[in-house]
Amino acid sequence: MRILIVDDEAAMHDSYRHCLSPNAHGEAALRAMADELFGTAAPVADAPHFELVHAHQGQEAVDLVAAAGENRFAVAFVDICMPPGIDGRETARRIRAIDPDINLVVVTGFSDYAPIEIGRVAGPVDKLSYIAKPFEVEEVVQTATALARRWQVDRELAAVRAQLAEKVELLEEQTRELAVNEMKALHLANHDPLTDAPNRLAFIRSLSGWVRADECFAMVMLDLDRFKLVNDTLGHLAGDEMLRSICDILSAQVPEGGMVARLGGDEFALLFPTPGVEAAVMEAERMIHACAANFRIFGHTLQGSASAGLVVIEPGADADPTDVMRRADLALNDAKKNARGGVRLFDERMDESVRFRRLIESGLSRAIEQGELRLVYQPIVSHDTLEVVAFEALMRWDSGEYGTISPAMFIPIAEESNLIHELGDWVLGEALKTLEHWPGQYVSVNFSPRQFRRPNFVGHIVERVDRAGIAPSRLQIEITETAIFDDAERAAETLYRLRQMGFRIALDDFGTGYSSLYNIRKFALDCLKIDRSFIDSMGRERESAAIVHSIIHLGRALGLEVVAEGVETEAQVQSLRIAGCSHLQGFHLARPLEADRTFEIAEAGHVATSAVIADAPRGSGTHG
């Protein structure tokens, strides 16, 4: 370490050389002092090696410090009186201005300056020391050694602080980037990628708020007439442009305080406040008339036309969002059948489906006793070897009275009644029985929001698994974010208890619910299942492909498995493999299998993509 000696007397420079040269009297004196204090065997750390640089005037010293560059001085011994140049006080001030980290030692026999005056210009005080002339060798050696080592430690600490500052800055930048990406993901999850209008999820959430408010409002379900003809004759790009134009018209025409959402395809939904039925009909007709315009698209002139179903909800009505949408949809269907290009107000006579729903509910209550329900199992495979790691249990109902009934029809009806608990118990029991015949795979079982909210949900699952003699790790519990959104704190506690007991947890239909980075971090999960709608459109829509890639990268970053549902083409398989998706599920790999067929597939441990056939309708998850 370099030490600067600043003194106008040559004899003083010789004294410093004698004190601070390697293996000189100073080190011997230190060892003698240590022997006297601690005994002859006391170890003494080797003194650091000093490189002495000499300056005979203050300005010369200032120039040496300025020219030091990276080879900086650790300590400077500065004589206070150095005629005829600048004195020690001014020398110390200038040195400190150049190098704020150097340790200054003011050496003086007498001075016109008090220490406080020197400290005021050459501080800070913790880097400023004083030695009086004449000095002892040990005093110089001890001071130089202590300050040089302190200087070295300060430099190391400064380097560590600089590294930490860089890491903190990088972490803050990543946090900001994560927040921006989360906002983008949240926007994508709640908006239609084509029109940027609110999507079905956002519309249902808004409608839920409207039905709770004490205000009369109208809901319009609107569909374009003969839109398929546009896509078939001019192509999907022209159809997309027309959808954007219609969305712009509706957004401009909707009454103040209302909203426009694209539910999918050429179907739009609107909400707006209204004083009554007549006013609502007039507003709906006005918007339908605005859509009946000529559109110039890609050099072609197209005549727009739309039909609408209207529902008016009076204040205080005991309305359900799902029922409001169902009524609007019934009115729209009636409009398209009987009055294209017009508006139909919902009439109770349109609601024949209520009778059918009641028939389904009563038939479903007898289905278990009569043996009309069965489970099929769709393999879940690893993305690289196609090894079968699990099967998802899917329900089928072959009614003796109504024939084969889709889960998409009877599951929502069961969900609205206590039948969902009875069905869920039957599914879990049958799945655990089948699981006993598989060598090591786990079974993935869907649980509805109503089941998940049962007060004894955890205890009920544990009791059934214990009774079956199955390890908890071989049961994966599939839930959607809808099941946990109403009471997030309780849901987080429930999932944590299940994970602690060894059960696997999968978040189903990820990307279509209330998906957010907050939820993923909050809830104990093993797996994310990408909704089949994104997989289906990832080859056509850049936004869907971006969402799929984002979900895969998010899952991998958090150490979660990511299962792509609805894989139906080899191109999708390859795209998902490249993206890093860990597991695949869909018709291209294997259709849902009867229980006895799963035994051979489970034993073989893999699937042949062209050899597995089943009688199940297209689809996956709870409704497929």
C-alpha positions as CSV (number, residue, x, y, z in Angstrom):
1,M,0.0,0.0,0.0
2,R,1.3,3.4,-1.0
3,I,2.1,6.1,1.7
4,L,2.8,9.7,0.8
5,I,5.4,11.6,2.9
6,V,5.1,15.4,2.7
7,D,7.8,17.3,4.5
8,D,10.3,20.1,3.6
9,E,13.1,18.6,5.7
10,A,15.2,15.8,4.2
11,A,16.0,14.4,7.6
12,M,12.3,13.8,8.3
13,H,12.1,11.7,5.1
14,D,15.0,9.6,6.3
15,S,13.2,9.1,9.6
16,Y,10.0,7.9,7.8
17,R,12.1,5.5,5.7
18,H,13.7,4.1,8.8
19,C,10.3,3.7,10.5
20,L,8.3,2.2,7.6
21,S,10.8,0.1,5.6
22,P,10.2,-3.7,5.5
23,N,11.8,-5.6,8.4
24,A,13.0,-2.4,10.0
25,H,13.2,-1.4,13.6
26,G,9.4,-0.6,13.6
27,E,8.4,-4.2,13.1
28,A,10.9,-5.4,15.7
29,A,9.6,-2.8,18.1
30,L,6.0,-4.0,17.6
31,R,7.0,-7.6,18.2
32,A,8.9,-6.6,21.4
33,M,5.8,-4.7,22.6
34,A,3.6,-7.7,21.9
35,D,6.0,-10.0,23.7
36,E,5.9,-7.7,26.7
37,L,2.1,-7.5,26.8
38,F,1.1,-11.0,25.8
39,G,4.1,-13.2,26.4
40,T,7.0,-14.4,24.2
41,A,4.7,-16.8,22.3
42,A,2.2,-14.2,21.3
43,P,1.7,-14.1,17.5
44,V,1.9,-10.7,15.8
45,A,0.4,-10.2,12.4
46,D,2.8,-9.2,9.8
47,A,2.9,-5.5,9.1
48,P,1.8,-4.5,5.6
49,H,4.4,-3.7,3.0
50,F,4.5,0.1,2.4
51,E,5.6,1.8,-0.8
52,L,6.8,5.3,0.3
53,V,6.5,8.2,-2.1
54,H,8.2,11.5,-1.0
55,A,7.2,15.1,-1.7
56,H,9.2,18.1,-0.3
57,Q,6.6,20.7,-0.9
58,G,2.8,20.9,-0.6
59,Q,2.0,21.5,-4.3
60,E,4.3,18.6,-5.3
61,A,2.2,16.3,-3.0
62,V,-1.0,17.6,-4.5
63,D,0.3,16.8,-8.0
64,L,1.3,13.3,-7.0
65,V,-2.2,12.6,-5.6
66,A,-3.8,14.0,-8.7
67,A,-1.6,11.8,-10.9
68,A,-2.0,8.6,-8.9
69,G,-5.0,7.3,-10.9
70,E,-6.0,3.8,-9.9
71,N,-2.7,3.5,-7.8
72,R,-4.0,5.7,-5.0
73,F,-2.4,6.5,-1.7
74,A,-3.7,4.9,1.5
75,V,-2.1,7.4,3.9
76,A,-0.5,10.8,3.6
77,F,1.8,12.2,6.5
78,V,1.7,16.0,6.0
79,D,4.0,18.4,7.8
80,I,2.0,21.5,8.8
81,C,4.9,24.1,8.3
82,M,6.6,23.9,4.9
83,P,7.9,27.3,3.8
84,P,8.0,28.9,1.3
85,G,5.1,27.0,-0.5
86,I,1.6,26.2,0.6
87,D,1.4,25.0,4.2
88,G,0.2,21.7,5.5
89,R,-3.4,22.9,6.1
90,E,-3.8,24.0,2.5
91,T,-2.0,20.9,1.3
92,A,-4.4,18.7,3.2
93,R,-7.4,20.6,1.9
94,R,-6.3,20.2,-1.7
95,I,-5.5,16.5,-1.3
96,R,-8.8,15.8,0.3
97,A,-10.6,17.6,-2.6
98,I,-8.9,15.2,-5.0
99,D,-9.1,12.0,-3.0
100,P,-11.9,11.9,-0.4
101,D,-10.9,8.4,0.8
102,I,-7.2,9.0,1.7
103,N,-6.3,9.0,5.4
104,L,-4.4,12.2,6.4
105,V,-2.0,12.4,9.3
106,V,-1.0,16.0,10.2
107,V,2.5,16.1,11.7
108,T,3.5,19.2,13.6
109,G,5.6,20.5,16.4
110,F,3.7,23.8,16.6
111,S,1.1,25.4,14.4
112,D,-0.9,28.5,13.9
113,Y,-4.0,26.3,13.4
114,A,-6.1,24.5,15.9
115,P,-7.1,20.9,15.0
116,I,-10.7,22.0,14.6
117,E,-9.6,24.5,11.9
118,I,-7.7,21.8,10.0
119,G,-10.6,19.4,10.4
120,R,-12.9,21.9,8.9
121,V,-11.1,21.9,5.6
122,A,-9.5,18.5,5.5
123,G,-12.2,16.3,7.2
124,P,-14.0,14.1,7.7
125,V,-12.6,13.7,11.2
126,D,-12.6,9.9,11.0
127,K,-10.0,10.2,8.2
128,L,-7.9,12.8,9.9
129,S,-5.2,12.0,12.6
130,Y,-2.5,14.1,14.3
131,I,1.1,13.3,15.4
132,A,3.3,15.7,17.3
133,K,7.0,16.2,16.6
134,P,9.2,14.7,17.7
135,F,7.5,11.4,17.2
136,E,8.3,7.8,18.2
137,V,9.0,5.1,15.7
138,E,6.3,2.9,17.1
139,E,3.8,5.7,16.9
140,V,4.4,6.2,13.2
141,V,4.4,2.4,12.5
142,Q,1.2,1.8,14.4
143,T,-0.5,4.8,12.8
144,A,0.6,3.8,9.2
145,T,-0.4,0.2,9.8
146,A,-3.8,0.9,11.3
147,L,-4.8,3.5,8.7
148,A,-3.5,1.5,5.8
149,R,-5.4,-1.6,6.8
150,R,-8.5,0.6,7.4
151,W,-8.1,2.1,4.0
152,Q,-8.0,-1.4,2.5
153,V,-11.1,-2.5,4.4
154,D,-12.9,0.7,3.3
155,R,-12.1,-0.1,-0.3
156,E,-13.4,-3.6,0.0
157,L,-16.6,-2.4,1.7
158,A,-17.0,0.2,-1.0
159,A,-16.7,-2.5,-3.7
160,V,-19.3,-4.6,-1.9
161,R,-21.6,-1.7,-1.5
162,A,-21.2,-0.9,-5.2
163,Q,-22.1,-4.5,-6.1
164,L,-25.1,-4.4,-3.8
165,A,-26.2,-1.2,-5.3
166,E,-26.0,-2.7,-8.8
167,K,-28.0,-5.7,-7.6
168,V,-30.6,-3.5,-5.9
169,E,-30.9,-1.4,-9.1
170,L,-31.2,-4.6,-11.2
171,L,-33.8,-5.9,-8.8
172,E,-35.8,-2.7,-8.9
173,E,-35.6,-2.7,-12.7
174,Q,-36.9,-6.3,-12.7
175,T,-39.6,-5.4,-10.3
176,R,-40.8,-2.5,-12.5
177,E,-40.6,-4.7,-15.6
178,L,-42.6,-7.4,-13.7
179,A,-45.2,-4.8,-12.7
180,V,-45.6,-3.7,-16.3
181,N,-45.8,-7.2,-17.6
182,E,-48.4,-8.1,-14.9
183,M,-50.5,-5.0,-16.0
184,K,-50.2,-6.2,-19.6
185,A,-51.2,-9.7,-18.6
186,L,-54.1,-8.4,-16.6
187,H,-55.2,-6.3,-19.6
188,L,-54.9,-9.3,-21.9
189,A,-56.9,-11.5,-19.5
190,N,-59.8,-9.0,-19.4
191,H,-59.8,-7.7,-23.0
192,D,-60.5,-9.1,-26.4
193,P,-57.2,-9.1,-28.4
194,L,-59.0,-8.3,-31.7
195,T,-61.1,-5.2,-30.7
196,D,-59.5,-4.4,-27.3
197,A,-63.0,-4.3,-25.9
198,P,-63.8,-6.0,-22.5
199,N,-64.0,-9.8,-23.0
200,R,-66.6,-12.2,-21.6
201,L,-64.8,-12.4,-18.2
202,A,-64.8,-8.7,-17.7
203,F,-68.4,-8.4,-18.9
204,I,-69.6,-11.1,-16.4
205,R,-67.8,-9.3,-13.6
206,S,-69.4,-6.0,-14.5
207,L,-72.8,-7.6,-14.9
208,S,-72.5,-9.0,-11.4
209,G,-72.1,-5.5,-10.1
210,W,-75.0,-4.2,-12.1
211,V,-77.4,-6.8,-10.7
212,R,-76.5,-5.9,-7.2
213,A,-77.0,-2.2,-7.7
214,D,-80.4,-0.6,-7.1
215,E,-80.8,0.8,-10.6
216,C,-82.8,-0.2,-13.6
217,F,-80.5,-1.4,-16.4
218,A,-80.7,-3.1,-19.8
219,M,-78.5,-5.9,-21.2
220,V,-78.3,-6.4,-25.0
221,M,-76.9,-9.5,-26.6
222,L,-76.0,-8.6,-30.2
223,D,-75.0,-10.8,-33.1
224,L,-74.1,-9.9,-36.7
225,D,-76.3,-11.3,-39.4
226,R,-74.7,-13.5,-42.1
227,F,-71.2,-12.8,-40.8
228,K,-70.0,-16.2,-41.8
229,L,-70.5,-15.2,-45.4
230,V,-68.0,-12.3,-45.0
231,N,-65.3,-14.7,-43.7
232,D,-66.1,-17.3,-46.4
233,T,-66.0,-14.9,-49.3
234,L,-63.5,-12.2,-48.3
235,G,-61.4,-14.1,-45.7
236,H,-60.9,-13.8,-41.9
237,L,-58.9,-10.6,-42.2
238,A,-61.9,-8.8,-43.7
239,G,-64.1,-10.3,-41.1
240,D,-61.8,-9.1,-38.3
241,E,-61.8,-5.6,-39.8
242,M,-65.6,-5.6,-39.8
243,L,-65.7,-6.7,-36.2
244,R,-63.4,-3.9,-35.2
245,S,-65.6,-1.4,-37.1
246,I,-68.8,-2.7,-35.4
247,C,-67.2,-2.5,-32.0
248,D,-66.2,1.1,-32.7
249,I,-69.8,1.9,-33.7
250,L,-71.3,0.3,-30.6
251,S,-68.8,2.0,-28.3
252,A,-69.8,5.4,-29.8
253,Q,-73.5,4.7,-29.6
254,V,-73.9,3.0,-26.2
255,P,-75.6,5.4,-23.7
256,E,-73.4,7.2,-21.2
257,G,-72.4,5.0,-18.4
258,G,-72.7,1.8,-20.4
259,M,-70.2,-0.7,-21.6
260,V,-69.6,-2.8,-24.8
261,A,-67.9,-6.2,-24.6
262,R,-67.0,-8.8,-27.2
263,L,-68.0,-12.2,-26.0
264,G,-66.5,-14.1,-28.9
265,G,-66.9,-14.6,-32.6
266,D,-69.4,-12.0,-33.9
267,E,-71.3,-11.8,-30.6
268,F,-71.3,-8.6,-28.5
269,A,-72.9,-7.7,-25.2
270,L,-73.9,-4.3,-23.9
271,L,-74.9,-2.9,-20.5
272,F,-76.4,0.5,-20.0
273,P,-78.7,2.3,-17.5
274,T,-82.3,2.9,-18.6
275,P,-85.4,4.5,-17.1
276,G,-87.6,1.6,-18.4
277,V,-88.5,-0.9,-21.0
278,E,-89.6,1.5,-23.7
279,A,-86.4,3.6,-23.4
280,A,-84.3,0.5,-23.5
281,V,-86.0,-0.8,-26.7
282,M,-85.4,2.6,-28.4
283,E,-81.7,2.6,-27.4
284,A,-81.2,-1.0,-28.7
285,E,-83.0,-0.2,-32.0
286,R,-80.9,2.9,-32.4
287,M,-77.7,0.9,-32.0
288,I,-79.0,-1.8,-34.4
289,H,-79.7,0.9,-36.9
290,A,-76.2,2.3,-36.6
291,C,-74.8,-1.1,-37.3
292,A,-76.8,-1.3,-40.6
293,A,-74.3,0.8,-42.4
294,N,-72.1,0.4,-45.5
295,F,-68.6,-0.7,-44.6
296,R,-65.7,-0.2,-47.0
297,I,-63.3,-3.1,-46.3
298,F,-60.2,-4.0,-48.4
299,G,-61.8,-2.4,-51.5
300,H,-65.2,-4.0,-50.9
301,T,-68.5,-2.5,-49.8
302,L,-70.3,-4.5,-47.2
303,Q,-73.8,-3.9,-45.9
304,G,-73.9,-4.4,-42.1
305,S,-76.8,-6.0,-40.3
306,A,-77.2,-7.1,-36.7
307,S,-79.9,-8.7,-34.4
308,A,-80.3,-8.2,-30.7
309,G,-81.9,-9.7,-27.7
310,L,-82.8,-7.3,-24.9
311,V,-83.4,-7.9,-21.1
312,V,-84.5,-5.1,-18.8
313,I,-83.8,-5.6,-15.0
314,E,-85.9,-3.5,-12.7
315,P,-84.6,-2.2,-9.4
316,G,-84.9,-4.7,-6.6
317,A,-85.2,-7.7,-8.9
318,D,-83.6,-10.8,-7.5
319,A,-81.5,-11.3,-10.7
320,D,-78.6,-13.7,-11.3
321,P,-75.9,-12.7,-13.8
322,T,-75.9,-16.1,-15.5
323,D,-79.7,-16.0,-15.8
324,V,-79.7,-12.4,-17.2
325,M,-77.3,-13.5,-19.9
326,R,-79.3,-16.6,-20.6
327,R,-82.5,-14.6,-21.0
328,A,-80.7,-12.1,-23.4
329,D,-79.4,-15.0,-25.4
330,L,-82.9,-16.6,-25.6
331,A,-84.2,-13.2,-26.9
332,L,-81.3,-13.0,-29.4
333,N,-82.1,-16.5,-30.7
334,D,-85.7,-15.5,-31.2
335,A,-84.6,-12.3,-33.0
336,K,-82.4,-14.3,-35.4
337,K,-85.2,-16.8,-36.1
338,N,-88.0,-14.4,-36.6
339,A,-86.8,-10.8,-37.1
340,R,-83.2,-10.5,-38.5
341,G,-82.0,-7.0,-38.2
342,G,-84.3,-6.2,-35.3
343,V,-84.5,-6.3,-31.5
344,R,-86.5,-8.8,-29.4
345,L,-87.4,-8.1,-25.8
346,F,-87.2,-11.2,-23.6
347,D,-90.5,-12.9,-22.9
348,E,-91.1,-15.6,-20.3
349,R,-92.5,-17.8,-23.1
350,M,-89.1,-18.0,-24.5
351,D,-87.8,-19.8,-21.4
352,E,-88.8,-23.3,-22.2
353,S,-85.3,-24.3,-21.2
354,V,-86.3,-23.9,-17.6
355,R,-88.5,-26.9,-17.9
356,F,-85.8,-28.9,-19.5
357,R,-83.3,-27.9,-16.8
358,R,-85.7,-29.2,-14.1
359,L,-86.0,-32.4,-16.0
360,I,-82.2,-32.8,-16.2
361,E,-81.9,-32.0,-12.5
362,S,-84.4,-34.7,-11.5
363,G,-82.9,-37.2,-13.9
364,L,-79.4,-36.5,-12.6
365,S,-80.4,-37.3,-9.0
366,R,-81.3,-40.8,-10.2
367,A,-78.3,-41.3,-12.5
368,I,-76.0,-42.6,-9.8
369,E,-78.4,-45.1,-8.5
370,Q,-79.3,-46.4,-12.0
371,G,-75.6,-46.7,-13.0
372,E,-75.9,-44.1,-15.8
373,L,-72.7,-42.2,-14.9
374,R,-69.2,-43.4,-15.8
375,L,-65.7,-41.9,-15.8
376,V,-63.3,-41.8,-18.7
377,Y,-59.7,-40.9,-18.3
378,Q,-57.5,-38.7,-20.6
379,P,-53.8,-39.2,-20.4
380,I,-51.4,-36.4,-19.4
381,V,-48.0,-36.9,-20.9
382,S,-44.5,-35.4,-20.6
383,H,-43.7,-33.2,-23.6
384,D,-40.5,-34.9,-24.6
385,T,-40.9,-38.7,-24.2
386,L,-44.8,-38.8,-24.2
387,E,-44.5,-40.8,-21.0
388,V,-47.9,-41.0,-19.3
389,V,-47.6,-39.4,-15.9
390,A,-51.3,-39.0,-15.0
391,F,-54.9,-39.3,-16.2
392,E,-57.6,-36.7,-15.9
393,A,-61.0,-38.1,-14.7
394,L,-63.9,-36.9,-16.9
395,M,-67.6,-37.6,-16.3
396,R,-70.0,-39.0,-18.8
397,W,-73.8,-39.4,-18.5
398,D,-75.6,-41.9,-20.7
399,S,-79.3,-41.2,-19.7
400,G,-81.8,-43.9,-20.5
401,E,-84.4,-41.2,-21.1
402,Y,-82.4,-38.5,-22.9
403,G,-79.4,-40.3,-24.3
404,T,-75.9,-39.0,-24.0
405,I,-75.9,-35.7,-22.2
406,S,-72.9,-33.3,-22.3
407,P,-71.1,-32.4,-19.1
408,A,-71.3,-28.8,-20.3
409,M,-75.0,-29.1,-19.9
410,F,-75.5,-31.1,-16.6
411,I,-72.5,-29.9,-14.6
412,P,-73.7,-26.2,-14.4
413,I,-77.2,-27.5,-13.4
414,A,-75.6,-29.7,-10.7
415,E,-73.5,-26.8,-9.5
416,E,-76.7,-24.8,-8.8
417,S,-78.0,-27.4,-6.5
418,N,-76.6,-29.7,-3.8
419,L,-76.3,-32.5,-6.5
420,I,-72.8,-31.3,-7.2
421,H,-71.6,-32.7,-3.8
422,E,-73.1,-36.1,-4.5
423,L,-71.7,-36.2,-8.0
424,G,-68.3,-35.0,-6.7
425,D,-68.2,-37.8,-4.1
426,W,-69.0,-40.4,-6.7
427,V,-66.3,-39.1,-9.1
428,L,-63.7,-39.1,-6.3
429,G,-64.6,-42.6,-5.2
430,E,-64.5,-44.1,-8.7
431,A,-61.2,-42.3,-9.6
432,L,-59.5,-43.7,-6.5
433,K,-60.7,-47.2,-7.3
434,T,-59.3,-47.0,-10.8
435,L,-56.1,-45.5,-9.5
436,E,-55.3,-48.7,-7.6
437,H,-54.6,-50.5,-10.9
438,W,-52.0,-48.0,-12.2
439,P,-48.4,-48.6,-11.4
440,G,-47.4,-45.1,-10.4
441,Q,-49.4,-42.4,-12.3
442,Y,-51.6,-39.9,-10.4
443,V,-55.2,-39.1,-11.1
444,S,-56.4,-35.5,-11.7
445,V,-59.9,-34.8,-10.5
446,N,-61.9,-31.5,-11.1
447,F,-63.6,-29.9,-8.1
448,S,-66.2,-27.2,-8.7
449,P,-66.3,-23.9,-6.8
450,R,-69.2,-25.1,-4.7
451,Q,-67.4,-28.2,-3.6
452,F,-64.2,-26.3,-2.8
453,R,-66.2,-23.9,-0.5
454,R,-67.6,-26.8,1.6
455,P,-66.6,-26.2,5.3
456,N,-65.2,-29.7,5.7
457,F,-63.6,-29.9,2.2
458,V,-60.1,-30.8,3.4
459,G,-61.3,-33.3,6.0
460,H,-63.6,-34.9,3.5
461,I,-60.8,-35.4,0.9
462,V,-58.4,-36.8,3.5
463,E,-61.0,-39.2,4.8
464,R,-61.8,-40.6,1.4
465,V,-58.1,-41.0,0.4
466,D,-57.2,-42.7,3.7
467,R,-60.1,-45.1,3.4
468,A,-58.9,-46.0,-0.1
469,G,-55.4,-46.5,1.1
470,I,-54.0,-44.2,-1.6
471,A,-51.0,-41.9,-1.0
472,P,-52.1,-38.2,-1.2
473,S,-49.4,-37.5,-3.8
474,R,-51.3,-39.6,-6.3
475,L,-54.4,-37.3,-6.2
476,Q,-54.3,-34.0,-8.0
477,I,-57.0,-31.5,-7.1
478,E,-58.0,-29.4,-10.1
479,I,-59.7,-26.1,-9.4
480,T,-60.3,-22.9,-11.3
481,E,-59.6,-19.4,-10.1
482,T,-63.3,-18.8,-9.9
483,A,-63.3,-21.3,-7.0
484,I,-60.9,-19.3,-4.9
485,F,-61.6,-15.7,-5.9
486,D,-64.6,-15.1,-3.6
487,D,-62.6,-15.7,-0.4
488,A,-58.9,-15.6,-1.3
489,E,-57.7,-15.9,2.3
490,R,-59.7,-19.0,3.1
491,A,-58.8,-20.5,-0.2
492,A,-55.0,-19.9,0.4
493,E,-55.3,-21.6,3.8
494,T,-57.2,-24.6,2.3
495,L,-54.7,-25.1,-0.5
496,Y,-51.8,-24.8,1.9
497,R,-53.2,-27.5,4.2
498,L,-53.8,-29.8,1.2
499,R,-50.2,-29.3,0.0
500,Q,-48.8,-29.9,3.5
501,M,-50.6,-33.2,3.5
502,G,-49.1,-34.2,0.2
503,F,-51.9,-33.6,-2.3
504,R,-51.1,-32.1,-5.7
505,I,-52.9,-28.8,-6.7
506,A,-53.5,-27.7,-10.3
507,L,-55.0,-24.4,-11.4
508,D,-57.3,-25.3,-14.3
509,D,-58.3,-23.2,-17.3
510,F,-55.4,-20.8,-16.5
511,G,-55.6,-17.5,-18.4
512,T,-59.4,-17.3,-18.5
513,G,-60.2,-16.5,-14.9
514,Y,-58.9,-13.9,-12.4
515,S,-55.3,-14.8,-13.3
516,S,-52.6,-12.7,-11.8
517,L,-49.0,-13.0,-10.6
518,Y,-50.4,-12.2,-7.1
519,N,-52.6,-15.2,-7.1
520,I,-49.9,-17.5,-8.4
521,R,-47.6,-16.4,-5.6
522,K,-50.3,-16.5,-2.9
523,F,-51.7,-20.0,-3.5
524,A,-49.8,-23.2,-3.0
525,L,-49.8,-24.8,-6.5
526,D,-48.0,-27.6,-8.3
527,C,-49.3,-27.1,-11.8
528,L,-50.9,-24.6,-14.2
529,K,-53.2,-25.9,-16.9
530,I,-53.4,-23.6,-20.0
531,D,-57.0,-23.3,-21.2
532,R,-57.6,-25.1,-24.5
533,S,-59.0,-21.9,-26.1
534,F,-55.4,-20.4,-26.2
535,I,-53.9,-23.6,-27.5
536,D,-56.6,-23.8,-30.3
537,S,-55.9,-20.2,-31.5
538,M,-52.2,-19.9,-30.9
539,G,-51.4,-20.8,-34.5
540,R,-53.8,-18.1,-35.8
541,E,-53.6,-15.3,-33.2
542,R,-50.3,-13.8,-32.2
543,E,-51.8,-12.6,-28.9
544,S,-52.8,-16.2,-27.9
545,A,-49.4,-17.5,-28.7
546,A,-47.9,-14.7,-26.6
547,I,-50.2,-15.6,-23.7
548,V,-49.2,-19.3,-24.0
549,H,-45.5,-18.5,-24.0
550,S,-45.9,-16.1,-21.0
551,I,-47.8,-18.7,-19.0
552,I,-45.1,-21.3,-19.7
553,H,-42.3,-19.0,-18.8
554,L,-44.1,-17.9,-15.6
555,G,-44.7,-21.5,-14.6
556,R,-41.1,-22.5,-15.2
557,A,-39.8,-19.4,-13.3
558,L,-41.9,-20.4,-10.3
559,G,-41.0,-24.1,-10.5
560,L,-44.5,-25.2,-11.5
561,E,-45.5,-27.8,-14.1
562,V,-47.4,-26.4,-17.0
563,V,-50.0,-28.6,-18.8
564,A,-51.3,-27.6,-22.2
565,E,-54.9,-28.8,-22.6
566,G,-56.7,-29.4,-26.0
567,V,-53.5,-30.4,-28.0
568,E,-55.0,-31.6,-31.3
569,T,-52.3,-31.2,-33.9
570,E,-48.6,-32.1,-34.4
571,A,-47.9,-28.4,-35.0
572,Q,-49.2,-27.6,-31.6
573,V,-47.1,-30.3,-30.0
574,Q,-43.9,-29.0,-31.6
575,S,-44.7,-25.3,-30.8
576,L,-45.4,-26.3,-27.1
577,R,-42.2,-28.3,-26.9
578,I,-40.1,-25.4,-28.2
579,A,-41.8,-23.0,-25.8
580,G,-40.8,-25.4,-22.9
581,C,-44.3,-26.6,-21.8
582,S,-43.7,-29.5,-19.5
583,H,-46.8,-31.7,-20.1
584,L,-49.4,-32.1,-22.8
585,Q,-53.0,-33.3,-23.0
586,G,-55.4,-33.6,-25.9
587,F,-56.9,-35.6,-28.7
588,H,-53.7,-35.6,-30.8
589,L,-52.1,-37.6,-28.0
590,A,-55.0,-39.6,-26.6
591,R,-58.7,-39.4,-26.4
592,P,-60.4,-40.1,-23.1
593,L,-60.3,-43.8,-22.3
594,E,-62.6,-46.2,-20.5
595,A,-61.2,-47.3,-17.2
596,D,-60.1,-50.8,-18.4
597,R,-58.2,-49.3,-21.3
598,T,-56.2,-47.1,-19.0
599,F,-54.6,-50.2,-17.3
600,E,-52.6,-51.2,-20.4
601,I,-51.6,-47.6,-21.2
602,A,-50.5,-47.1,-17.6
603,E,-48.5,-50.3,-17.6
604,A,-46.9,-49.4,-21.0
605,G,-46.1,-45.9,-19.6
606,H,-46.6,-44.1,-22.9
607,V,-49.1,-43.4,-25.7
608,A,-49.0,-43.8,-29.4
609,T,-50.6,-40.7,-30.9
610,S,-52.4,-42.5,-33.6
611,A,-53.5,-45.6,-31.7
612,V,-55.7,-44.5,-28.8
613,I,-59.4,-44.2,-29.6
614,A,-62.4,-43.5,-27.3
615,D,-66.0,-42.6,-27.6
616,A,-65.8,-39.3,-25.8
617,P,-66.9,-36.1,-27.5
618,R,-64.3,-33.4,-28.2
619,G,-63.1,-31.4,-25.3
620,S,-61.1,-31.6,-22.1
621,G,-61.4,-30.6,-18.5
622,T,-64.6,-30.6,-16.4
623,H,-66.8,-30.0,-19.5
624,G,-65.2,-32.5,-21.8
